[in-house]
Amino acid sequence: MSGYDPSTLQFYADEAPVYTASGAGGVSRHLPAFADLLPPGARILELGCGGGTDAAYLAARGFAVDPTDGVAAIAAKASERLGRAVRVMRFDELDAAAAYDAIVASASLLHVPRPALTAILARVHRALRPGGWHLATYKGGGCEGRDRFGRYFNYLAADEAADHYRAAALWAQVEIEEGMGGGYDGVQGPWIKVTARR
C-alpha cells in the first residue's frame, strides 16, 4: 500500500493558489507550545508545510527548519512565502536517520491511507534523533473516508492513533489529546493531537 492518495495530491496541485492563501491568518494552534519543548536552534523537519506559515513561525523563533511538501505546486508557493527553496517530498520518501530534533506534521499525516500509516510513522521515528519530539494533528472520527472535495482522510479515533504509533516503533512517550476544530472545508469536528518522543 502506498503512503499517499493520488486524488488527494491532485486536489492540492489544482488548488495550490487558493489553498496556500487560506492559511495565512496564523500558525497551527498547537505549534507554539510544542516549540517550547525544543532546544534552541533545534533542527525541525516539517511534513506537509502547506503555504509555509508554520515554517516561517519556527524560523522566526531561531530553529533550523526543513519544510517539505508532497505537491510541487504547494512547495513553490511556500518557497515564495519563505524566500527559500522548499523540498518536494512525499511522506513515504522520508529516508533520513537520526537527523532531526523534531518532526512536525500539522494536519498532513491525516491523508496517509490507514494501511500505510504505521510504516510512515516508523520512518518518522527513524528520522528523529534520540530524545527528539514529534507533533501531529489528525481529524478524528474512527472511520476513513473523503470530504466534499474528494480528499482522503484516515479519520483516526484516539485509540487507533495510539495503536499505529505503538506498532511503528518503541517511543519513549506518546500523548494523545482530543478536541474540536475546523479545517479548509469549513466543517467543525473532532481532532486529535499526538505528541511523541523518541
N, C-alpha and C positions, 0 to 999 in steps of 0.2 A: 504494500500500500504506500503510495507516495505521500509526502508530508505537506502537500498543498492541494487545493481545489482549483482546477484551471478556470472555471467560470468566475470564481471569486477574484482571482488575479486579473481576469479580463475586465471585470467591473471597475476595479481600481485604475487600470490602464485607461479605460474610456472616460472615467470621471475625475481624473487626476486634478485638473484645474479647480473644479468645484470642491472636491473633497479636501484638498490641501488648504484651501482658503477657509474651510469651515472650522478648523481647529485653532485659528489664530487668537482666540479670546483668552486663552490661558493654558497653563500646564496641566497635566493629568493630576487629579486631586490628591493621589497618594504619593506623588513623587517627592515633594519637599521633605516629608517625614522619613521616607526611605533614604534620601540623600544624606540626612543627618546621621545615619548609621555608618557612613563610609568614611574612610580616612582621607585627609587632604590629598588632592592630586590623584585620587583613585582612577584607574583605567576602567571605563564603562563601555560595554557593548550594548547598543540599543537595537533590538529586533523589531522591525516594522516601525520605522521612525515617522511615517506619515509626512506631514508638512515640515517637520523639523522643530516644532515648538518646544518639545521636551528636551531635545538635544541642545537647543540654544540656552535653555534654562540651566542645564547641567554644566555646559561650558562656561557660562557666566559665573557659576559657583567655583570654578577653578579645576573642574575634573577634566580628564583626558577622555573625550567621548569619541566612540567609533560608531556613528549612525549608519544603519543599513536598512534597506527595504527590498522586498522581493519583486517590486514593479519598477521598471526603469523610468517610467513617466513620473511616478511619485518621487523617486530618488532625485530626479532632475529638479523638481520643484523644491525639495528640501535643500538641495545644493544652492539654489538661488537664495533661499532664506538665510542659510548659514554662511554663505560666501566661501564654501569649500566643497570638495568632492564628497559625495555620499555613495558608498558601495552598494551595488545591486547584489543581493544575496538572499536566496530563499532559506527558510529555517533548516531544511534538510541538506543544505550546503555548508552549514556550520561545521568546521573541522578543526577548530583551534583546541589546544590542550593547555590547561593551566595558564591562560593568557590574560584573564580579566579579574578585576577585584569585584565587579558587579555586572550583572546582565539584567537589563530592563526590557520588559515586553508588555507594554500597556496596550490592552485591547488589540493584541495581534495574534498570540498563540491560540486565541479562541477560534481562529479559522483553520486550525490543523485538524484534519479528519481524525476521528477518535482512534481508529486502528493504528495510526502513525504517531499519536501523541507521546506515548511512553518513550519511543525511540528518540523523538526530538528532545524531550526533557533529559534523556541520557546525554545527548550532545551538549545541552546547556550545562549540565553538571560537570562534564569533562572540560569544558572551556573555562570554568571558574578556577581561580587559584584556591588552595586550601584556605578555608575561612571566608571565602567570597560569598557575596549576597546575590539573591535573585528576587526580582519583583515581577509578578504577572497578574493581570486582571482578565477575568473571563465573564461573559454573560452567563448567568445561571439558567436553571430550568430543568435539567435532568433528562433532556430528550433532544438529540441532534436534529437540525433542520435548517431551513433557509428563511431569510427575511423577505420583505416585499421587493427588495432589489435583486433577489436571487443569490445573495451571498450565503455561503455555507457557514454555520456556526456549530461548534461542538456542544454548546449549552450545558456545561457540566454542573452537576449538583456538587455540593461541598465534599461529600464522601467519595464521589467519583474522582474529583480532583486529587484528593488525598491518595487514592489508590494508584493513580497514574504516577504521582511523584514518588511514592514508595517503591513502585515497580521499576522506576527508571534508575534509581541509584540509592546509595546509603547517604542520606542527607544528615547533617548534624542537627538540623532544626527545620521543621515545616510548620508554618502557622497559616491558618485559613480563616478569613473573616467574611461574613455575608452582609450584604447591604442592598440598597436600591440605587438605581442610576439610570441615565439615559444614554443615547448614542446618536449616530448620524441619522438614523431613521426617525428620530424624534419620539421614540417609544420608551416609556419608563418601564423598568422591570428589574428582576433580581440580578445581582452581580456578585462575584466572589473575588477576593483579593488573596493572592498567595505570596507570602514572604518566606523564602527558604535560604538556608545557609549550608554551604558545602562543609 
